[in-house]
Amino acid sequence: MKSQDADLLARRQQLLGSAYRLFYDEPVHLVRGEGAWLFDAEGRKYLDMYNNVAHVGHCHPHVVAAICTQAGRLNTHTRYLHEHVVNYAERLTAKFPAELDTAMFCCSGSEANELALRLARSATGRTGVIVTSHAYHGNSQATCEISPEDIPADQLPDYIAVVPAPDCYRGPHRGADAAEHYAAYVDEAIAALRKRGFEPAAFIADTILSSAGIGVPPPRYLQQVASIIRDAGGLFIADEVQPGFGRTGKYFWGFEADGFVPDIVTLGKPMGNGHPIAGVVARGDIVATFAKSSGYFNTFGGNPVSCAAALAVLDVLEQESLQDNAREVGDYIVAGLHRLAATHPCIGDIRGNGLFIALDLVVDRDSKTPATHLARNLINGLRDRGVLTSCIGPDNNILKLRPPLVLTRQDADHMLDILDAAMLELTPV
Ligand code: PMP
């Protein structure tokens, strides 16, 4: 490590404390971004295969100009009339089925999920929440409680119940009836909550189960769960913080793949391309019930600069057809990964949608034992060769390929070549 970086690292550790974590054995010190590329302090280029926040590309000029123009004109909050927040709510809700007609704004995915919990609890008058295993929904107290990735299931409060996240690769149910089997766990969770004295207010899931390892839910799973939770008097919250805004290619929202309409949807990361804006889109009657007992104000949420950024993101998504690009380049990467799998037995499974792809690494394909150590070495090897990504899943053996949506086929070829070389070095064939 260069001496300036070692110095920065030491100061950082002293000042930020040990709760902050860095990627890679040798941290990357980034100073600039453009499109799908990042640059370090020495001018070295890295292909960004990880960052979904810079959704339409790092420092996209249209988004940067929109932020700068509005920041130079006015920035206040939602207690004054302003066109941007209304225009954005109009364009955003137009992307949803008609029932989901009301938008509320905040600054992070955690805040969006907090608000969703409050909405669901006020609409139902209940407190119980069902979550999928190894899910992550935020960093606040209430959202940590629905994040089994961070808090072991046996330490969660009694009003939270955890169901196994569908896993059609390693899990116990893989066939045509997998969705039914996994949905049945929700019935069991409802019964368990009731035994503890809690009625279910909501079921919440990231619609691509990203923290659990990008396990695209089996067809009709989400749909079946929605009817189970509604029959029990609860609501379905779709966390679209990761899959939303066209990332999965075929659909703009992850839930659309399963042909059902959630009651509440939460949004974040890509919404402002890095500018902190997040939100909730819900049925108007749910918001109206909440509003009977509580107003909603968020000092920074939905301010004119944030909304200018979010409007510009929608412009770019449309003008540059980035949802189509996610599908096309995503399919291209998946085909390339399948070719690599022919010579790399450590590739156990390839799954995902659009530019949200999981490469599940195994010790051997029969046992499907997670190759945690190999995955760690691989992401460090990729980093050393100028490709940035990370690992996820309960065993940290799944490479997460989730680049900005402007990734090109040439970028994809570059990534596949580097991946091939990095894997060859680790497990020579
Ligand atoms: N939901 C999901 C699915 C997430 O992945 C995250 C962030 N990783 C959050 C919610 C929380 O978002 P934030 O970090 O913006 O609070």
Residues whose N, C-alpha, C, O or C-beta is under 5 A from the ligand:
A	BS01	PMP	S108 G109 S110 E111 Y136 H137 G138 D206 D239 V241 Q242 G268
